[in-house]
Amino acid sequence: MRKALLLFGVLAPFVLGAQVIDGIPVNKKGKVQYREVVEVKGEDADELLYRAYFYQLEKPLEQMETFPIEHELRKKVWGRFSANVYIEKVRVKMTFTLILECKDGRYRYTITDLAYENYPSVDFPAVISTSAERLFDRNVFYNHSGQAKIINQQYMLETFEAIKQEKARIKTAMAKPVVLESLESTGEKDAYDDNDDDW
């Protein structure tokens, strides 16, 4: 029941033409979007695309909503992923689309399509989902006296932290080449070495 109250507390009727609160980045269409261009000197677009694909592919399966899709011609990789946020110690799934676009010497990441949904439980088996645009809409975020609602503030702070961590992981992964372990380094060479090299 507590989970239901937490979610219903933020799901007020959506007002058409509503505006996202200040401090939350939005694109020209009013969608919540985190975007940055990062320079990686001396790296070509193909190498960066390779890193981008492996970064998304190596995420834990429980964080993958879809497998990453690569568009080699446009030097672009995208997928849908999730992270856990905690609202009053209740675990909520935050899903988002991650797009990585690569050019020689730089890449651009875009994190968008943020949405939140509860994990079904015995007490509350239904799944309720809401978008970041609705959650951070001025008419939902603030109460009648103009004060931010505590639950909505927690969503905002948890979102900021989750996005901050995702951005740090992207930058770390994109700064170094992908190194695939050889069979020699894993100790598995003998298991596959049957001396049949003439194929």
VOBA-1610 file (N, C-alpha, C; in pm, whole numbers, padded with zeros to 5 digits, always signed):
BEGIN
Met+00082-00119+00000Met+00000+00000+00000Met+00087+00126+00000Arg+00198+00119+00076Arg+00288+00234+00082Arg+00344+00268-00056Lys+00379+00161-00134Lys+00432+00182-00268Lys+00328+00250-00356Ala+00205+00208-00343Ala+00098+00267-00423Ala+00083+00415-00390Leu+00090+00449-00263Leu+00077+00589-00223Leu+00192+00672-00277Leu+00313+00615-00274Leu+00428+00688-00326Leu+00409+00721-00474Leu+00360+00623-00549Leu+00344+00644-00693Leu+00223+00731-00724Phe+00113+00706-00656Phe-00006+00786-00681Phe+00014+00931-00638Gly+00106+00953-00543Gly+00133+01088-00497Gly+00190+01178-00604Val+00254+01118-00705Val+00315+01198-00811Val+00236+01192-00941Leu+00136+01106-00946Leu+00062+01090-01071Leu-00063+01177-01073Ala-00043+01304-01073Ala-00156+01396-01084Ala-00194+01410-01231Pro-00312+01461-01260Pro-00351+01478-01401Pro-00250+01565-01474Phe-00216+01524-01595Phe-00118+01596-01674Phe-00186+01712-01746Val-00129+01829-01732Val-00187+01949-01791Val-00121+01974-01925Leu-00201+01986-02031Leu-00146+02012-02163Leu-00074+02146-02165Gly+00038+02151-02231Gly+00115+02273-02237Gly+00191+02300-02108Ala+00199+02201-02023Ala+00268+02218-01895Ala+00417+02233-01918Gln+00486+02280-01815Gln+00627+02311-01826Gln+00707+02238-01719Val+00821+02184-01760Val+00910+02116-01666Val+00977+02222-01579Ile+00998+02188-01452Ile+01057+02281-01357Ile+01198+02323-01400Asp+01244+02437-01349Asp+01380+02484-01375Asp+01480+02386-01314Gly+01596+02375-01377Gly+01700+02287-01325Gly+01699+02149-01388Ile+01594+02116-01462Ile+01586+01988-01535Ile+01608+02020-01682Pro+01712+01966-01745Pro+01738+02000-01886Pro+01633+01941-01980Val+01587+02022-02074Val+01489+01977-02173Val+01538+02016-02312Asn+01490+01943-02413Asn+01523+01979-02550Asn+01419+02078-02605Lys+01426+02109-02732Lys+01336+02208-02792Lys+01189+02166-02786Lys+01166+02035-02778Lys+01028+01986-02773Lys+00976+01973-02630Gly+01057+02010-02533Gly+01014+02004-02394Gly+01035+01869-02328Lys+01107+01777-02394Lys+01138+01647-02335Lys+01264+01657-02249Val+01261+01590-02134Val+01379+01587-02048Val+01492+01517-02125Gln+01608+01583-02128Gln+01719+01529-02207Gln+01853+01578-02151Tyr+01943+01484-02129Tyr+02079+01517-02088Tyr+02168+01490-02209Arg+02245+01591-02251Arg+02327+01576-02372Arg+02457+01652-02353Glu+02565+01592-02406Glu+02696+01657-02400Glu+02784+01605-02512Val+02865+01694-02569Val+02967+01655-02666Val+03100+01647-02591Val+03169+01535-02607Val+03296+01512-02536Val+03406+01489-02638Glu+03515+01563-02625Glu+03629+01547-02715Glu+03719+01433-02669Val+03762+01351-02766Val+03858+01243-02741Val+03962+01255-02852Lys+04064+01334-02828Lys+04161+01367-02933Lys+04236+01243-02980Gly+04256+01238-03113Gly+04335+01131-03172Gly+04259+01003-03200Glu+04130+00998-03170Glu+04052+00877-03193Glu+03957+00897-03311Asp+03953+00798-03400Asp+03861+00813-03513Asp+03721+00763-03475Ala+03626+00795-03560Ala+03485+00764-03532Ala+03461+00614-03520Asp+03532+00533-03599Asp+03513+00388-03593Asp+03553+00331-03458Glu+03666+00377-03405Glu+03711+00330-03274Glu+03613+00373-03165Leu+03566+00496-03172Leu+03471+00545-03073Leu+03338+00470-03081Leu+03297+00437-03204Leu+03173+00360-03221Leu+03188+00221-03159Tyr+03304+00162-03177Tyr+03333+00031-03119Tyr+03322+00037-02966Arg+03382+00141-02907Arg+03374+00160-02762Arg+03230+00181-02716Ala+03157+00262-02792Ala+03018+00292-02756Ala+02933+00165-02758Tyr+02953+00082-02859Tyr+02875-00041-02870Tyr+02908-00136-02754Phe+03037-00151-02725Phe+03075-00241-02616Phe+03032-00188-02480Tyr+03032-00057-02464Tyr+02985-00001-02337Tyr+02839-00041-02313Gln+02757-00027-02415Gln+02616-00060-02398Gln+02595-00212-02390Leu+02670-00287-02469Leu+02653-00432-02472Leu+02695-00498-02341Glu+02792-00440-02272Glu+02844-00502-02150Glu+02770-00460-02024Lys+02660-00388-02038Lys+02580-00356-01919Lys+02517-00484-01865Pro+02495-00493-01736Pro+02430-00613-01681Pro+02292-00634-01744Leu+02258-00760-01766Leu+02131-00791-01833Leu+02010-00731-01762Glu+02015-00725-01628Glu+01899-00671-01556Glu+01882-00522-01581Gln+01984-00455-01637Gln+01972-00313-01669Gln+01934-00290-01815Met+01928-00396-01894Met+01895-00381-02036Met+01745-00397-02058Glu+01684-00294-02111Glu+01544-00302-02151Glu+01537-00350-02296Thr+01637-00312-02375Thr+01655-00361-02512Thr+01804-00382-02534Phe+01840-00464-02631Phe+01980-00477-02667Phe+02021-00355-02749Pro+02147-00314-02740Pro+02190-00198-02818Pro+02181-00223-02968Ile+02148-00118-03039Ile+02137-00123-03185Ile+02245-00031-03241Glu+02319-00082-03338Glu+02428-00004-03397Glu+02392+00033-03540His+02414+00160-03574His+02399+00207-03712His+02538+00251-03757Glu+02610+00158-03823Glu+02751+00181-03853Glu+02771+00299-03948Leu+02682+00315-04045Leu+02697+00424-04141Leu+02684+00560-04073Arg+02591+00573-03980Arg+02570+00701-03911Arg+02655+00712-03784Lys+02735+00609-03754Lys+02823+00608-03636Lys+02742+00635-03509Lys+02642+00552-03489Lys+02547+00575-03380Lys+02508+00443-03317Val+02498+00442-03183Val+02452+00325-03109Val+02347+00373-03010Trp+02239+00297-02998Trp+02138+00335-02899Trp+02074+00211-02839Gly+02020+00230-02719Gly+01951+00121-02650Gly+01870+00179-02536Arg+01790+00094-02474Arg+01707+00137-02361Arg+01753+00059-02238Phe+01778+00132-02129Phe+01837+00074-02009Phe+01761+00119-01885Ser+01798+00061-01772Ser+01731+00099-01647Ser+01831+00111-01534Ala+01789+00184-01431Ala+01866+00198-01307Ala+01765+00204-01194Asn+01808+00164-01076Asn+01720+00172-00960Asn+01737+00305-00889Val+01625+00366-00853Val+01627+00483-00765Val+01544+00445-00643Tyr+01572+00509-00531Tyr+01505+00474-00405Tyr+01430+00595-00351Ile+01300+00580-00341Ile+01213+00685-00291Ile+01157+00639-00158Glu+01197+00705-00050Glu+01161+00664+00086Glu+01187+00514+00107Lys+01305+00471+00064Lys+01354+00333+00077Lys+01276+00232-00008Val+01192+00280-00097Val+01119+00192-00189Val+01192+00196-00324Arg+01224+00078-00377Arg+01296+00069-00505Arg+01201+00096-00621Val+01243+00188-00708Val+01166+00225-00827Val+01260+00211-00947Lys+01208+00159-01059Lys+01290+00144-01180Lys+01281+00271-01264Met+01396+00330-01295Met+01404+00443-01386Met+01458+00390-01519Thr+01383+00405-01626Thr+01428+00361-01758Thr+01465+00484-01842Phe+01557+00462-01936Phe+01601+00574-02021Phe+01659+00520-02150Thr+01657+00604-02252Thr+01722+00573-02378Thr+01858+00640-02379Leu+01961+00563-02416Leu+02097+00616-02426Leu+02140+00609-02572Ile+02176+00724-02627Ile+02223+00734-02765Ile+02367+00784-02762Leu+02456+00713-02830Leu+02596+00756-02844Leu+02626+00774-02992Glu+02664+00895-03030Glu+02695+00927-03170Glu+02843+00964-03177Cys+02912+00915-03279Cys+03058+00930-03285Cys+03104+00998-03413Lys+03200+01087-03397Lys+03270+01150-03508Lys+03418+01146-03474Asp+03504+01174-03572Asp+03647+01175-03546Asp+03678+01274-03435Gly+03742+01226-03328Gly+03787+01313-03220Gly+03682+01354-03119Arg+03558+01305-03133Arg+03455+01344-03037Arg+03335+01249-03046Tyr+03257+01249-02940Tyr+03131+01175-02939Tyr+03028+01258-02863Arg+02902+01225-02885Arg+02794+01294-02816Arg+02704+01188-02753Tyr+02678+01204-02624Tyr+02581+01116-02561Tyr+02452+01192-02538Thr+02342+01121-02547Thr+02209+01176-02519Thr+02137+01075-02431Ile+02089+01122-02316Ile+02008+01040-02227Ile+01871+01103-02224Thr+01770+01030-02269Thr+01636+01087-02283Thr+01530+00979-02261Asp+01405+01015-02281Asp+01290+00922-02263Asp+01289+00862-02123Leu+01319+00943-02022Leu+01320+00894-01884Leu+01178+00862-01838Ala+01163+00747-01772Ala+01034+00706-01718Ala+01059+00630-01589Tyr+00958+00624-01505Tyr+00969+00559-01374Tyr+00854+00462-01358Glu+00884+00345-01302Glu+00777+00250-01274Glu+00811+00170-01149Asn+00704+00128-01081Asn+00723+00049-00960Asn+00753-00096-00996Tyr+00811-00167-00901Tyr+00827-00311-00913Tyr+00702-00374-00853Pro+00637-00466-00924Pro+00516-00529-00869Pro+00548-00603-00738Ser+00452-00604-00649Ser+00469-00674-00521Ser+00337-00740-00483Val+00339-00814-00375Val+00217-00879-00326Val+00116-00772-00286Asp+00165-00666-00221Asp+00076-00559-00177Asp+00021-00477-00292Phe+00103-00462-00398Phe+00062-00377-00511Phe+00111-00441-00640Pro+00034-00534-00698Pro+00081-00610-00814Pro+00079-00533-00946Ala+00004-00425-00954Ala-00004-00349-01080Ala+00122-00266-01100Val+00162-00250-01227Val+00276-00165-01261Val+00222-00031-01307Ile+00271+00073-01243Ile+00234+00210-01282Ile+00359+00277-01334Ser+00346+00343-01448Ser+00460+00410-01509Ser+00426+00557-01532Thr+00525+00641-01518Thr+00507+00783-01549Thr+00635+00837-01610Ser+00621+00937-01695Ser+00737+00997-01762Ser+00800+01104-01674Ala+00925+01136-01704Ala+00994+01243-01631Ala+00925+01376-01657Glu+00871+01394-01777Glu+00803+01520-01809Glu+00681+01540-01719Arg+00611+01433-01690Arg+00495+01443-01601Arg+00540+01461-01456Leu+00637+01385-01415Leu+00684+01388-01276Leu+00742+01524-01238Phe+00812+01587-01334Phe+00877+01715-01307Phe+00801+01834-01364Asp+00675+01812-01400Asp+00590+01920-01445Asp+00562+02014-01327Arg+00563+02143-01350Arg+00541+02240-01242Arg+00412+02213-01165Asn+00305+02176-01236Asn+00175+02155-01171Asn+00173+02031-01083Val+00266+01938-01106Val+00274+01816-01027Val+00381+01829-00918Phe+00490+01896-00953Phe+00606+01904-00864Phe+00578+01988-00739Tyr+00503+02096-00757Tyr+00475+02188-00646Tyr+00335+02169-00592Asn+00318+02190-00461Asn+00184+02183-00402Asn+00113+02318-00420His-00007+02331-00364His-00087+02452-00385His-00024+02578-00326Ser+00063+02561-00227Ser+00127+02678-00166Ser+00262+02710-00232Gly+00294+02640-00340Gly+00417+02668-00415Gly+00541+02596-00363Gln+00525+02507-00266Gln+00638+02431-00212Gln+00653+02300-00291Ala+00779+02262-00312Ala+00804+02134-00381Ala+00757+02019-00293Lys+00690+01921-00354Lys+00646+01802-00280Lys+00769+01719-00246Ile+00773+01664-00126Ile+00889+01590-00077Ile+00920+01470-00167Ile+00818+01395-00206Ile+00840+01276-00289Ile+00898+01317-00424Asn+00846+01424-00483Asn+00896+01468-00612Asn+01040+01517-00602Gln+01074+01582-00491Gln+01213+01624-00468Gln+01305+01503-00461Gln+01258+01397-00395Gln+01339+01275-00386Gln+01360+01215-00525Tyr+01255+01214-00607Tyr+01271+01165-00745Tyr+01376+01249-00818Met+01370+01379-00801Met+01464+01468-00870Met+01608+01440-00826Leu+01631+01431-00695Leu+01766+01407-00643Leu+01819+01270-00684Glu+01734+01169-00678Glu+01774+01033-00719Glu+01803+01029-00869Thr+01725+01102-00947Thr+01748+01108-01092Thr+01881+01175-01120Phe+01908+01289-01054Phe+02036+01358-01074Phe+02153+01265-01043Glu+02143+01189-00934Glu+02251+01099-00895Glu+02268+00985-00996Ala+02158+00926-01040Ala+02165+00816-01138Ala+02224+00864-01271Ile+02185+00982-01316Ile+02237+01037-01441Ile+02385+01072-01425Lys+02422+01128-01312Lys+02563+01161-01286Lys+02650+01036-01294Gln+02604+00926-01234Gln+02679+00801-01239Gln+02687+00745-01381Glu+02577+00753-01455Glu+02576+00704-01593Glu+02673+00785-01679Lys+02673+00916-01665Lys+02764+01002-01741Lys+02909+00968-01709Ala+02940+00945-01582Ala+03078+00909-01543Ala+03119+00776-01606Arg+03028+00678-01606Arg+03060+00547-01667Arg+03081+00561-01818Ile+02999+00643-01883Ile+03015+00665-02028Ile+03153+00724-02055Lys+03190+00828-01983Lys+03318+00896-02007Lys+03437+00804-01981Thr+03427+00721-01879Thr+03535+00626-01850Thr+03547+00524-01963Ala+03435+00469-02007Ala+03436+00367-02112Ala+03483+00423-02246Met+03445+00546-02277Met+03479+00604-02406Met+03621+00657-02412Ala+03687+00666-02297Ala+03824+00720-02293Ala+03930+00614-02316Lys+03894+00487-02309Lys+03995+00383-02322Lys+03953+00281-02427Pro+04052+00223-02497Pro+04021+00124-02600Pro+03961-00003-02540Val+03881-00069-02620Val+03825-00198-02579Val+03932-00303-02599Val+03961-00380-02495Val+04061-00486-02503Val+03989-00617-02475Leu+03985-00701-02575Leu+03925-00834-02558Leu+04030-00927-02503Glu+03995-01000-02399Glu+04091-01093-02340Glu+04125-01203-02439Ser+04253-01232-02449Ser+04295-01343-02535Ser+04279-01473-02458Leu+04280-01585-02530Leu+04269-01715-02465Leu+04389-01741-02375Glu+04506-01686-02413Glu+04625-01706-02331Glu+04607-01643-02193Ser+04547-01523-02189Ser+04535-01453-02062Ser+04429-01515-01972Thr+04335-01589-02029Thr+04230-01650-01946Thr+04266-01791-01903Gly+04373-01847-01960Gly+04411-01984-01925Gly+04328-02089-01996Glu+04248-02047-02095Glu+04160-02140-02164Glu+04218-02190-02295Lys+04339-02149-02328Lys+04396-02183-02458Lys+04402-02334-02478Asp+04448-02407-02378Asp+04465-02551-02393Asp+04333-02622-02421Ala+04224-02570-02367Ala+04094-02634-02387Ala+04050-02627-02532Tyr+04099-02527-02607Tyr+04056-02511-02746Tyr+04167-02543-02846Asp+04286-02572-02796Asp+04398-02595-02884Asp+04409-02744-02916Asp+04356-02785-03031Asp+04361-02926-03068Asp+04461-02948-03182Asn+04554-02851-03202Asn+04659-02860-03303Asn+04605-02875-03445Asp+04484-02831-03469Asp+04424-02839-03602Asp+04421-02699-03662Asp+04538-02652-03707Asp+04549-02515-03760Asp+04528-02509-03910Asp+04515-02622-03978Asp+04501-02622-04124Asp+04355-02623-04164Trp+04293-02511-04155Trp+04151-02507-04197Trp+04132-02399-04293
//
